[in-house]
Amino acid sequence: MRLLLDECIGDRSLRDALVAAGHDVVRTVDELGGGADDLAVFAYACKHARIVLTYNNADFKLLGEEDPKHPGMLLIYQDNKPSDMNSSDIVKAVANVETTHTTGIVGELIVLNAYRW
């Protein structure tokens, strides 16, 4: 998958783990600088056909609903509980999405937490 890690989730270790799993991954902080607003991140994702991976679910859900032609979004809910997804959970869940959605996820908003198996 061609992924864009939002700044809130875009640490290097997650990027490296996703790249090691065979994904094409960039971070917003590297491409747009720190503090880029959500609209700029969404526009970049659309222009470069990259799926947004984020914890910032409410804002990106609204953007995705306003423009349903986006490349897709993977939303992760974290509650500061032991059940929160760690990097290895995220990598596995992304693989499960890819396996389940063989034709891609264009226009879809997917809650990645549901792909933990």
C-alpha positions as CSV (number, residue, x, y, z in Angstrom):
1,M,0.0,0.0,0.0
2,R,1.0,3.6,-0.6
3,L,0.7,5.2,2.8
4,L,1.0,8.7,4.2
5,L,1.5,8.7,8.0
6,D,-0.1,11.7,9.6
7,E,2.1,13.6,12.0
8,C,0.2,12.3,15.0
9,I,1.2,8.7,14.1
10,G,4.3,9.2,11.9
11,D,7.2,8.1,14.0
12,R,10.1,6.6,12.2
13,S,9.8,3.2,13.8
14,L,6.3,2.7,12.5
15,R,7.4,3.9,9.1
16,D,10.3,1.5,9.1
17,A,8.1,-1.4,10.2
18,L,5.6,-0.7,7.4
19,V,8.4,-0.4,4.8
20,A,9.9,-3.7,6.0
21,A,6.4,-5.2,5.5
22,G,6.5,-4.1,1.8
23,H,4.6,-0.8,1.9
24,D,5.5,2.5,0.2
25,V,5.4,4.9,3.2
26,V,6.1,8.6,3.6
27,R,5.5,10.8,6.7
28,T,3.7,14.2,6.5
29,V,6.5,15.7,8.7
30,D,9.0,14.8,6.0
31,E,6.9,15.8,3.0
32,L,5.0,18.9,4.4
33,G,7.0,19.8,7.5
34,G,5.8,19.8,11.1
35,G,2.4,21.3,11.9
36,A,0.8,20.9,8.5
37,D,-3.0,21.3,8.7
38,D,-5.3,18.5,8.0
39,L,-6.5,20.0,4.7
40,A,-2.9,20.2,3.4
41,V,-2.3,16.6,4.5
42,F,-5.5,15.4,2.8
43,A,-4.7,17.4,-0.4
44,Y,-1.2,15.8,-0.5
45,A,-2.7,12.3,0.0
46,C,-5.1,12.9,-2.9
47,K,-2.5,14.4,-5.2
48,H,0.0,11.6,-4.6
49,A,-2.5,8.7,-4.3
50,R,-1.5,7.8,-0.7
51,I,-3.8,6.3,1.9
52,V,-3.8,8.4,5.1
53,L,-3.0,6.5,8.3
54,T,-4.0,8.6,11.3
55,Y,-5.2,8.8,14.9
56,N,-6.9,12.1,14.0
57,N,-10.2,10.4,13.1
58,A,-12.8,13.1,13.5
59,D,-11.1,15.6,11.2
60,F,-10.1,13.1,8.5
61,K,-13.5,11.5,8.6
62,L,-15.1,14.9,7.8
63,L,-12.6,15.5,5.0
64,G,-13.2,12.1,3.5
65,E,-17.0,12.5,3.6
66,E,-16.6,15.8,1.8
67,D,-14.5,14.3,-1.0
68,P,-15.3,10.7,-1.5
69,K,-12.8,10.3,-4.3
70,H,-9.8,10.2,-1.8
71,P,-7.4,7.3,-2.0
72,G,-8.7,5.9,1.3
73,M,-8.1,6.4,5.0
74,L,-7.1,4.1,7.8
75,L,-8.3,5.4,11.1
76,I,-7.0,4.2,14.5
77,Y,-8.7,4.7,17.8
78,Q,-6.5,4.8,20.8
79,D,-7.9,5.1,24.4
80,N,-4.7,4.9,26.4
81,K,-5.5,1.4,27.4
82,P,-3.5,-1.8,27.2
83,S,-5.7,-2.8,24.2
84,D,-4.4,0.2,22.1
85,M,-2.7,-0.8,18.9
86,N,1.1,-0.8,18.9
87,S,3.3,-0.7,15.8
88,S,3.2,-4.5,15.2
89,D,-0.6,-4.5,15.6
90,I,-0.8,-1.7,13.0
91,V,1.5,-3.5,10.5
92,K,-0.5,-6.7,10.8
93,A,-3.9,-4.8,10.5
94,V,-2.7,-3.0,7.4
95,A,-1.8,-6.4,5.9
96,N,-5.3,-7.7,6.8
97,V,-6.9,-4.7,5.1
98,E,-4.8,-5.3,2.0
99,T,-5.7,-9.0,2.0
100,T,-9.4,-8.2,2.5
101,H,-9.8,-5.3,0.1
102,T,-8.0,-6.8,-2.9
103,T,-9.3,-4.0,-5.3
104,G,-8.1,-1.2,-3.0
105,I,-9.8,1.2,-0.6
106,V,-10.4,4.3,-2.7
107,G,-13.1,6.4,-1.0
108,E,-13.2,4.2,2.0
109,L,-12.8,5.2,5.7
110,I,-11.6,2.0,7.5
111,V,-11.2,1.7,11.2
112,L,-8.0,-0.2,11.5
113,N,-8.8,-1.5,15.0
114,A,-11.4,-3.8,13.4
115,Y,-8.6,-5.6,11.4
116,R,-6.7,-6.9,14.4
117,W,-6.8,-10.7,13.9
